Structures are given as structure tokens and as C-alpha cells.
Amino acid sequence: MLGFIVAFIAGLLVPKIEETVTAPVKAFLQNYFKVEPAETRAISFMIALLGAAVISALLESGSTFAIALGVVLGYFGTRLYALIKRVIEARTDSD
């Protein structure tokens, strides 16, 4: 469970690590091949997933599936929260 929580937090941090962590990695990669601007978020996602996996391994907690699911849910967490909130509000307004 702890691994899932770590992965969820890593997923939430994906947009936040783009400038601080991903920019240097992207600059390094561009020395070897062209990195498209649209790939920046994918690189951030991979860095967050790798970080969550390493921390979960150090904590000896979480399965591979739980870590992957946690990062994905964390990444889409704010959008999922907004969707659920809209659905609840729509049901409340119709009653």
C-alpha cells in the first residue's frame, strides 16, 4: 500500500518536475537525438514512474501493478477528481 501511495504522489508531481528535472534530461537527450516538445510530458512521466519504483523498492512495498496504477491515477488525479465532482453536483442539482 505504501508503494501505491508513493506512486500516486509521483503521478501528481509529473507536471511539477517538467522544468526542474525533465529539462536537464531533455537537454542531455537532445545531444543524441531530436526530442519533440510534445514528448516532454512523457519524459516527465517516465522519470516519475522510475522514481516511484526506486522508492518503493527501497521501502520494500508495492507490486509492479500497484506502482503503475498509482502513477497513472496520480497523473490523472486532478481530472478524475473534477469529473467525479461534476457528476455528484449534476446528480445533486437534478434531485
Residue pairs with C-beta under 8 A, 6 or more apart in sequence:
1 61
1 62
1 66
2 56
2 59
2 61
2 62
3 52
3 55
3 56
3 59
3 61
3 62
3 63
3 66
3 67
3 70
4 62
4 66
4 67
4 69
4 70
5 70
6 52
6 55
6 56
6 59
6 61
6 62
6 67
6 70
7 49
7 52
7 53
7 56
7 62
7 66
7 67
7 68
7 69
7 70
7 71
7 74
8 70
8 71
8 73
8 74
8 77
9 52
9 74
10 48
10 49
10 51
10 52
10 55
10 70
10 71
10 74
11 48
11 52
11 70
11 71
11 72
11 73
11 74
11 75
11 76
11 77
12 74
12 75
12 77
12 78
13 48
13 74
14 41
14 44
14 45
14 48
14 74
14 75
15 41
15 44
17 44
17 47
17 48
18 40
18 41
18 44
21 44
21 47
22 40
22 43
22 44
22 47
25 43
25 47
26 35
26 40
26 43
29 35
29 43
35 43
45 71
45 75
48 71
48 75
49 67
49 68
49 71
52 67
52 70
52 71
53 67
56 62
56 67
62 70
73 80
